[in-house]
């Protein structure tokens, strides 16, 4: 097994080595590993914690103030400091990075979900390395309650967003143990989990370090989300030598959680479920062949008719001339817009609408063929 598209989540305790400042040596080592693996055509998205700690370091502030507005200030300052550090380290390898700040609202909203997915996929195609983080400046839930914004769960959502093969959660713990190894000398590392049962969930303890927002509990939650969407998950100790190469190449390290469904099955089930179905488009025979036999996107030129009232980001049925469903997908345009551009070449979209969300009515990455 060799995973191609990887989400790597770096915990605060890892990139600070348990201190109140960024550990440049640790960050540089992980960056070097990523740079080396990218030469083998492995795709990466990085989800990095540590912005608030980096803000305290930059402002030389202690831990006396813990109110939410002040922590948002620290996040704003620290995010810049952290990204500058990553930019400097990756630049040594000729790698361009892109900061991507997300909130729960971004991924819950249909247009936000589509925009985030399209942007991340485009960055990957261009060879740019996205670095994702919760937008702490506006996401109060993350700082106040830690229910959504812990980056473990955010990384799982990103894994689903981009159809990742592997979610690698790196922290200061070696994986899931039968008990808390800090208090139980008989605790044993669990090397493999085929299904996350209630018993597995009970083994997860709370975070032991005050700098981190997530503990083993959030990692199990993240693993449960990611594996159900077709990704494998590994929880491992980030300071292990060559941890990325060992994890990605399938060598035994940390705790491996097996995916419980294929990526295609998971995404296809979601698209074909009809739960968010808002309308449909009828396409010509040429477009049917392009979608079903050539794995291409649906272009406006192939659309013959539009039905229903739907918005950009809604899921739509795609029908052949006989009214039979051949696919469904996430529309880049509203029903009103498609009615205006149907049958037209992609180059004419801007002239007709006055704007353009892309050449595709439904991109192949957002499409499920029956």
N, C-alpha and C positions, 0 to 999 in steps of 0.2 A: 504493500500500500504506500503510495506517495501522493500526498495531498497537493493540489495545485493552487487553490484560492484559500488563503488563510486569514482569519481575523486573530490578531495577537493583542490581548489585553494585558497591559502592564499596571500592576497595582502600586499604590502609593508607597507601601512599605518596601517594595522592590526597588523603585527608582530613587528612593531616598536612603535605602539601606537602614531604615529604622531611625533616621535622624530628622532634624528639622530643616534640611536643605537637600537639593538635588545631588545625587551621586553621579558625577559626570563619568567616572570610570565604568560604572555599571551600565549607564545609558549608552556609552560608546561601544561597549562590548556587544550589547544587543543590536545596536545599529550595524555594527560590522557583520554580525551574523545574518541580518536581513539583507544587507547589500550583497553578501556572498550568494545567498540563496536566490536572489532576484536574477542573478546571472544564469540560473538554471530554469528561468521562465516561471518561477513561482510568484504568484501574485499576493500582495500583502495589503491589508488595511490595519492600521494601528489604532487601538483605543487606549488612551493613556490617562491615568489618574495623576494627581499630584499638583493641580493648579493652585489650590489653596495653600499648600505647604510651600510651593514656589513663591507665592505672594508674600508669605511671612518672611521668607529668606530675603527677597528683594527689598522689602521695607524694613528689615531688621526688627520685626515685631515679635513679641512674645505671645503666649497663649492666654493672656488674661481676658481679652475681649473675645466673646464667642457668639455675639448676637448676629442674626442673619444678615442685616444690611452690611455689617463690617466684613463678614465672610464673603459676601458678594464682591466687595471691594477687593479683597485679597484674591479672589478668583479672577477678577478682571486684570489685575496686575500680574498675577502668577501665570495666567494663560499665555500672556505675551512672552514672559520670561522663559517659560517651558518650551514654547514653540520656537523661540530664537535658538534655544539650546539644541533642539532637534534639527532645525534648519542648518546650523553650523556643522553638526555631526554628519548629517546625510550629504551635505554639500561636498564633503571630502571624498565621497564616492560618486559624485556627479548625479545625485538623485534629487529631483525636485519634489517638494512636499506640498500638500494643500491642507490647510486647516478647515475642519468641518465641525461646526458646533450644532448640536441637535437638542431638541426638547421632546418630551412625550407628545406634545401637541403636533409637532412636525410630522411624526410618524403615525399619529392617529387620524389626522386629516388626509383625505384621499389625495388632494393635490400636493400636499406636503410630502406624503409618502412617495408619490410618483416623481416629484422633483428631486427628492433625496436619492432615490434609486437611480434615476437617469444620470444625475451628476456623478455619483460614485462610480457607476459603470463606465462613464465617459473618462473619468480620471484614470481608471485602471487601464482602459484601452490606450490612453496617451502615455502610459508608463509613469504617471505621477503617483506618488505614495500618499494616500489620504490619511490624515491623523484626526481621529474623531474624539470628541469629548462632549459631555453634557454641558449645555450652556448655563453654567451656574449663575451668571449675572441675572438671568430672568427666570430660571427654573427653581423657584423657592422650595418646591416639594423635595428636590434632591438634597438640599442642605438641611431642611427642617425635619423631614421624616425619614429620608433615606429609603423610601419604599420603591421609588422608580429609579431615581437618578444614580444609584450605585452603578458604576461602570461595568460590573459583571453582567447585569441585566441589559444594559445598553448594548454591550458587545454582542449579546445573544440576538437582540433585535436587528443589529447591523448584519450579523451572519445570515439571518433570514432574508433581510433586505436585498443582499447581493448574491444569494445562493452559494454561500461559502461551503467549502468541503470540510474545513476544520476550524473550530474555535479553540484557541490555545490561551488558557487563563494562567498567567504567570504571576506568582506572588512570593511571599516568604515562607510558604508551606509546601511540602513535597507532594501533597495530594490529599485524598480523603482517607482518614484513619478510622479504625473501628471504635476509637475513643479519642479524647483530646490528649495528644502525646505530651503536652506540657504538664499534665497532671497525672497521667497514667503511663507508667513505664512499660506496661504490657500492650500498649496500643500498637496495632499493626497497620501498615499501609495497604490499602486495597488497590490492587493493580488494574482491575478491570471491572466495569459495571455494565451489564447487558441491558438492564432495565432499572429505572429509578423508582424504587418501591417506597412505601411508608417507612420501612426499616432503614433504608438508605438515608432518607431525609432526616430521620431522628439522629443519625450519627453526626450530622453537621452541627458544629458549635458556633458560638458567637466570635466576632473578631476580638483578638486579644490585644491589638495595638490601637491606641487612641487616635492615631493619625489616619487610619483607614476608615472608609465608609462602609465597606462590605466585609463579611466574614465568609466562612465556609457555607453558611446557610444561603447567602445570595449566590454563591457559586453553584450550588446544587439547583437553585431556582433557574439560573441561567442555563445550566446543562440540560435541564428538563425542557426548556423552551427550544433550545438549539437542536437537540437530538430529535425532537418531534417534527422539526422542519427539515430534516435530512442531513444535518451536519454532525460530524463526530466532535467530541469535546475532550480535551486533555487539561487536567489541572496539574501543574508541575512547579517545582522550585526554580525560580528564575535565575538563580546563581549557579545552577548546574552547568558544567562545561558543555558547550555546543548543544544547549538545550533545544534550540529551534531545529537544527539539523536532525537530532535524535527523534524529536517528536514528529516532524514532518515525514521522515523516512520510515516511520512505523516501528522504530526501536522502542523497547520497553522503558518507559519513564513516567513517573507520576501516576495518576489515575486516568484511565481511558474510559470514556462513556461512549458506547456504541450508538449510532443513529438508529432511531426506531422506524424510520421510513426513508425512502429515497427522496432526493431534492425534487425530482420531477413529480413524484407522487404527491408530495406535500403541497407543492405550488399548484399542481393541476387540480387537486382536490379543492383548494381554496378558490381558484378561478372558476371551476366548473360547478361549485356548490350552488350558485345562483343566489346566495344570500345577499350579495350586493349588486345583483344584476339590474341595470337601469334601462336597457334598450338594446338595439341591434343595428347591424349594417349588413346589407346584401352586397355580395361581390361577384365579379364576373369570373368566367372559367379560368382565365389566365392567372388571376389572383389566387384562385383555389389551388392551382398547381404550385404557385410560388410558396404558399403557406404550408401545404400538406406534403409536398415532395421535395422542396428546395430549401426549407427552413428559413425563408425570407420574411421580412416585415410586410405589413399591409400598408400600401401606399394609397394616396387619394385617388390615383388614376384607376385603381381596381374597384373602387366603390361605385355601386350602381344606385343604391337606395338607402335611406336612413329611417329608422323607426324608433319611436319613444322619445322621451325627454331626458337627456343625460348631460352631465357636465364633464369637463376635463378631469381625468383621474377615476371616472366610474368604470365598472366592468360591463362589457357589452358582448352580446352574442354576435358571431360572425356566420352568416348564412350563405349558402350557394343559391343559384337561380331558382332552384326547386323549393327553397325555404327550409332546407335541411341544415342543421347546425354543423359546421365543419371545425369551428374553433371558438374560443372566446378569449378576451384579453382586456387590458387596461387601456382606455382610449386617451390619446394625447390631445384630443380636441372634443369640444362639446358637440351635441347633435346639430345645433344651429350652425356651427362652423363647418362641420362635415357636409351638411346640405349645400353649402356654398362652394366647397372645394372638390366635391365628388367628381370623378372623371378627369380631373385636371392634373397636370404634371406638378411635381413637388416644387419646381422652381417658381410656379405661379402663386403659391400660397400667400406669400407676403403681399403681393400686389392685390390679391383678392380680399384678404382679411385685414391687412395693415400691420400684421405681426405674424410670427412663426414660432411654434413650439418644437419644431423638428420636421424632418421630411416625412416621417412615418405617422400614419393615423394610429396604428398599433405597432409598437416595436417588437421585434422577435423575442427580446428578453422578457417582455410582458405578455407573452402569448402562450396559450395552451391549445394544442391541436387535438381534436377528438380521436 
